[in-house]
Amino acid sequence: MTVERLKKVRARLDSQGRLLIPAELREQLGMKPGETVFLRVNDELLEVWTPEAGWRMAQALAAQYKTPGHSVVDELIADRRADAARE
């Protein structure tokens, strides 16, 4: 973890309960105005991430189950061709 990542930034909720993410953090995360973000509570902490970060997390999760030298895409194509041949 970098020192920048550990830096604390203070933010406030407005009168309607909205949280403004400071520009410094939005820039660091590559967030753009109007962009959708995802939120979840994890051990009493609020996590916020962009769709791009979500894809990276999903790819990292899937990579744990990847077998070297084995292509699930090739396997899927072979299954589809076998199904088509049976029809």
N, C-alpha and C positions, 0 to 999 in steps of 0.2 A: 504494500500500500504506500502510495506517495504521501508526502506531507500535505500537498494540496487537497488530496482526497479526504484527509482527516480534519481539515479546517472546518470549524463550526460557523454557520451563517444564521443569523437571527431573522425570523420572519414573524408576522402577526396575522391572525385571522381578522377579517373585516367584520362589520356589524351583521353581515349576512352569513358568516361562517366560511367565507371563501379564503383560501390561502394563496397569496401571491408568491410565486417562486422567483426569487431575486434573479436579475439579469445575469449575474456572474455564474449562477448555477445552470440557468437555461443555456447559456453559451457553452459551458463545459459539457453539457449533455447533448448539445446539438438540437435543442428544442426550438421550434418555430411557432410564431403566433398562429393560433387557430388549429394547431396540430393536436391530434388525439394522443393522450398518454394513458397508461394503465397504472392502477393503484392497488395496493393490498396492504393489509396489516400483518406483520410478521413479528411475533414476540414483542408486541406493544410498540413496534416501530412502523411508521408509514413508509412504504417503498413506492417510488415513482419511477417508471421507465418508459422509453419511447418504443414505438413499434419496431424500429431497427434493433434496439437492444433486446427486445423480446425474441426476434429472429435469431440473434446471436446466442441467447440463452437456450433456445430450442435446439439449435445446431449443436451446441456443446453437450446438451443432454443426450441427443441422438448419437453423437460420436462415441459415447461410452459403450454403446451396444454394437458398434460397427466391428465387423470381422475383417481383418486385413485380407485382401485378395478375393473378397466376396462382394458382389454387386447386387443389392436388392433391386435395383432398377432392371438389370438384366434378368433377374429371377421373375420380376413382374411381367416383363415383356414376353418371356418364355411361357408363363402361365396364360397370358392373354392369347397368344398364338395357339396354344394347345386347346383353349376353350373355343376359339374360332374354328379350328380344324374339326372339332367334335360336332359343330353345328351344321 
